[in-house]
Amino acid sequence: METKKPIALLLSKVGRGKTSFFNKICTEFKKTQFGGSSCTREIFLKCTSYGEGFYLMDTPGFGCDEDIITHLSALFVASERPLNAILILTKFDRSCVMREEINQALSMLSSCREIIIIIVTFWDDVEKEPEESQEKLRSDIEEQVMKPLKLKSFICTSKGTPGDLICKQLDELIQNNVKRSVQLTPQEFSFQFSKHTLFSIQDEMETHKLKQAFQIKCDIVLKFIQQQPDKLEKTSELMHEIILLIKKEGHKTVMEFTNQNRDKFEKLVDKFGVCEYTYLAYTKLQAEIMGYLQQVKEKAILKMQTYKYHCFNFIRKCEHCGQIWYKVSGCKYLTKCGKKLPVKDEPNHTPKPKQFQILFNENNLDVIENNQINEQSILNQQSSNNSQKQSSQEDQSKGLLGCGREFNWKTAPRLSEQEIIELRDTGYLDMLCMVQDKDSKDIENEKRYWQKVEEQQQKERKSLNRQIEAENRNFEQKHLKKENDSQEIQFIQERKYSDQQIAISQSKQANNQTSIKDDAQLQNESCSVSTCNIS
């Protein structure tokens, strides 16, 4: 359902003053609680009470340890619609602590950075400091929190900050924002949400040994990456193999955890009567493993790109239609979007067979070079390559690729950092898609989990739509009343003006009549005087 005013999403970890903030600027009286569990169990939507006004959705705090499906569903439903702003609350603290807390929320909202506004709460003690000290702390937040996270806007609030002042600041920040959507699938959202979920049964699912063992492997790989020279083809090939190796190890760690705890999972399902603990515990481990794995990937990709002929250095986007192209031959200057591919690639862009095999050897990595290359595999690879090109050319002849317009390859826009990330990250590392390693019980638990999530999401959507409809009605009634009041005021002003004009007219007529009488009297007196003189 569309909203009559801009709409913003309110987010924070549990215990950051989110509900108090909502109450202040919407003049509500929702229950609040300092620390502990989240008071908010569903989405609440109200229009702010001051300034231009916008709809604000209060959501359950993340980092909860109960009602997990309710929290997850409410957050997903609130963020799935286009938003004008996302307000993330963080408690004033050391810069590194605030940065880490905000970064947790950004994992679910990375595509919406441009509309994110940070609300720094618990600013009370700072307000007691001299103005110079306050400005210094604001500057520190800007330099040490906002810029590293590539965020633009923040405001600071305390218990004493009036709601109208907060709304005035937010109105100025929100009014020019273009609506954006979070654009995560329910599975991806659940994956990110699980990172910040606390389990009251965590002691029953020990994962620290597995995570520690995997982190040691990641440290070994990171050290290996650092030791490799830049700008070499060999280094680029090694980095590719490193990424494949660490993906394999990460998946093996997750499956080892699942196999070790499968019986325990079933006992927990029987004990608690729910499946979300088992599924989210599994997903949370995946998320934590992914954190370590991502560090390795980033370092390896940076090292890869130092090689002059790495593929990322030969990707451009058509400035007319946005189609992304990878250069394999020619295209140095002017070319056409969708131009037919050459028969052969340039030597530096020709796919090569696997040259290395990398294995863990205690605290080191062993690199085995494949000196004896299977010639038949090369022929097969080239044949496959040519058939793919032929198919691509046929597609082009049918008008299926490119817009056909001319552009300059050398000056064509490079891909943004976000587009490069999307190209190299095909989902959450295949690990989420490896269904073949799950047994029937795992799959059944997963189905039950998503069924419960979908049911809860439907409830949240209906509730949110009802609230939006109610607020839209309130807005229309207020707008209509304002118009009626305006018309009434205009009528009163016109009537007053009319009465004034009538009074002025009557006054002029009275003055005219008085003037005529005075003139007649003077004339009579003049005649009398003349008569006397004649006599």
Salt bridges, closest charged atoms under 4 A:
ASP58 OD1 - LYS18 NZ 2.87
ASP58 OD2 - LYS30 NZ 2.43
GLU66 OE2 - ARG41 NH2 2.71
ASP67 OD2 - ARG41 NE 2.74
GLU80 OE2 - ARG461 NE 2.70
GLU101 OE1 - ARG16 NH2 2.92
GLU114 OE1 - ARG180 NH2 2.81
ASP125 OD1 - LYS128 NZ 3.67
GLU135 OE2 - ARG138 NH1 3.13
ASP140 OD2 - LYS136 NZ 3.12
GLU143 OE2 - LYS147 NZ 2.93
GLU204 OE2 - LYS271 NZ 3.46
ASP230 OD1 - LYS303 NZ 2.85
GLU233 OE2 - LYS352 NZ 3.51
GLU241 OE1 - LYS354 NZ 3.58
GLU249 OE1 - LYS217 NZ 2.58
GLU249 OE2 - LYS252 NZ 3.46
GLU276 OE1 - LYS452 NZ 3.30
GLU288 OE1 - LYS211 NZ 2.93
GLU298 OE2 - ARG424 NH2 2.72
GLU319 OE2 - HIS320 NE2 3.82
ASP345 OD1 - LYS389 NZ 2.35
GLU346 OE1 - HIS349 NE2 3.90
GLU369 OE2 - LYS234 NZ 3.71
GLU417 OE1 - LYS150 NZ 2.60
GLU419 OE2 - LYS317 NZ 2.76
ASP425 OD1 - LYS297 NZ 2.40
ASP430 OD2 - LYS247 NZ 3.99
ASP437 OD2 - HIS251 NE2 2.48
ASP439 OD2 - ARG262 NE 2.96
ASP442 OD2 - ARG262 NH2 2.39
GLU446 OE1 - LYS438 NZ 2.77
GLU454 OE2 - ARG461 NH1 3.94
GLU469 OE2 - ARG473 NH1 3.67
GLU471 OE2 - LYS46 NZ 3.52
GLU476 OE2 - LYS4 NZ 3.26
GLU483 OE2 - HIS479 NE2 3.20
ASP485 OD2 - LYS481 NZ 3.03
ASP499 OD1 - ARG495 NE 3.72
